[in-house]
């Protein structure tokens, strides 16, 4: 994954999943191409193949399970999503938290399949613990700010500095409440290597413009 990066998480947001996922993905991929910025999309497993076939930027699946092919009804095998074109996966989001044991197993299995792994953390100490599991990146996201209009880089800049000062070998991304150019610019000055954003783009009146504004902050 080229850094700095903006990862846009589609979540299960109406207008960003199902029949709408490809249309939104195309709009965002067009902005990435025009600006030459590193942009990746994190989509539902059900939308992965359609989005991968529609765009030429990295596509992450929002979760994988530490399983291989076989009798695993309802699970998402890393090797399967890799074969469908996924570049990576997003793990341990506040909306899909994993135990340390489960997260470690998922990271190992995903990386064995060739997936780039971004693992989320809720605070600096959690980020340090997650980093010890050796994902490819750690996204710091205080749960109370997710989906809001105040970025962690503005509300609690010390959360970022405490994280980036303690994690040196793995890129740290900034999430939660990011929605302006200044949010991104401040996060970058505080040592992060990009952002993880969802509603700031997917719920914007003009998602392409919202992404373009965020890219200016890189």
N, C-alpha and C positions, 0 to 999 in steps of 0.2 A: 504494500500500500504506500503510495507516494504521500509524503508529509510536507507541509501541513495539510490536513484533510478536513472536510466537512462531511459528516455522516448524517444523512436525513433519515430519521426513523419514521416509517409510515404507520407504525403501531397497527391498530385495527380500526383506524379512523375512517369514518364514512367519507367517501370522496377520495380515499387514498388506497382502497382495497378493492378486490373483485374486479368488476368491469372498469373501474376508474383508475386502477393501479397503473396500467400501461400508459394511459394518457398523461398522468402526472409525471411518471418516470421520463417520458419523452421530453416534456417541457423542461425538466430539471437537467437532463442530459444535454439538451441543446445549450443551456446556460453554461454548463461545465465546459463544453467544447468551445464556445465563443470566448470564454474568459481564460481558458486553459488552466482552470483551477482543478485541484484534486477533490472530486466529489464522489461519494459512495452512497448507495441507497440500501436501507435495511427494510426488507419486506417480509410479509407473511409467507410461510412455506407454500401455501396454496397458490400464491401469486408469483413464486420464484421463476418458474420456467418461462412464463409469458413475458415477465419483465426482462429477464436475461436475453431473450430473443429480440426484444424491442430496442435495447440500448447498448452502447459500447463503453459504459463506465462500470466500475465494480459494483456488484450487487451482493449484499449480505443477507442471509436468512436470519430472522429474529431469534431463533433458538435452535439448538440441536441437542440430542440426547446422547449419552455415552454408550451407544449400542452399534452393532454391526448389522448387516442384512440378516433377516431371520424372523423368528416368531416374536415380534415386538409391536403388536397392534397399538396404534396411537402414538408411537414414538417417531422421531425424525432422525434417521441415521446420517452422520456427517458424510460418509462415503456417497450416499445417495444424492445429497444436495450438491456435493462437489461434482458429481457426474452430470448434474443438470446445469452446471455453469456458475454456481455460487463461488464468489471470491473469498468469502469469509462468513463469520457469524457474530452476533451480538449476544452476550451471555450475562446473566445475573442482573438484568435490569430490575429496577425497584418494583416493577409490575410482574416480574417473574423471578423472584429471588430464589437462589439455590443454597443448599448447605455447603460448607467448605469442601466436604468429601465429594458431593455431587458436582460442584464446580470444577474441582481439580480433575475429576474423571472426564468431564465434558471437554475441558481444555485439551487434555492429552489426546483424546479420541479425535477431536476436531483437527488438531495440528497434524496428527498422523495421517489424516485424510487430505492434508494440504490446504486447509482453510486458515485464513488470517483471523485471529480471535481478538475481539475487543470485549473486555470484561468490565462491568460497571461496579462502582463502589459508592457508598452513601456518605462517607466522611474520610478524612485523612488516615485515621488508623485502620479503617476498613480497606482503604486503597493500598496501604502497605501490605496488609495480609493478602489481598488479592494479587498484588504484584509478585509475591513470593511463589505463586502458583504458575508464574511465567506465561501469561497471555502475551499477545503481541502489542497490546495497548491497554491502558486502564482509563476508563471514563469516570470522572468524579461528578456525582449528581446528588446533592442533598434532596431527599424526597419531597420536603416541604415546598421546594421551589419549582418542582417539575410541573409543567403546564401553565405556569404563571407568567407574569410580564416583567418580573425582576430577575435578572441573571445573577447567578452565584458570583460572577466576576465583579458585580457591582455591590450586591448585598453583603457578601462575605468573601472578600478577596483573600483573606487569610487562609481560607479553606484551600485555595489553589496554591498559595505559596508554601503552606505546610506540606502539601502533597508533593509538589514539584521539587522541593528541597530534600525530601526523603526518598523519592523514587528517581533514580538517575539513569538506570539501564533500560527502562521501558518508557515509551512515549505516554504522556498524560494528556487526555482530552478533557475539555470542559463541557458539561451539560447542565441542564436545568434552567429554564427561563430565558435562554438565549434568543434574542429576536432583533437586535440592532447591530449596525456596523461597529459601534463603540463597544458593545458587549464583547464582540470577537476581538477587537483590537486590544482591549484591556486584558482579556484572557491570554492572548499571545504574549503581551508584555510581562505577564506573571509566570511565563515559562511553559505554557501548554503548547501542544503540537497540533491543535485543531479543536473542533467542537463536535458535539453530538446534539442534534436539534430535531425537534418533532413539530409541535404545534406552531412554532414560529414560522415554519414554512408550509406545512400541510393544511393549516387552518387559515392561512393568509388569504386575503381577497385576490391577490396576485402572487401565487407561489413562486413563479419565475423571478419576479422582481424582488421578492423577499430573499431568495437565495442569492441573487446578484448583489444585494446590499450586504449580506453576510460575507460574501467573498471579498468585498472591498476591505474588510477588516483583517484578512489574512496577511 
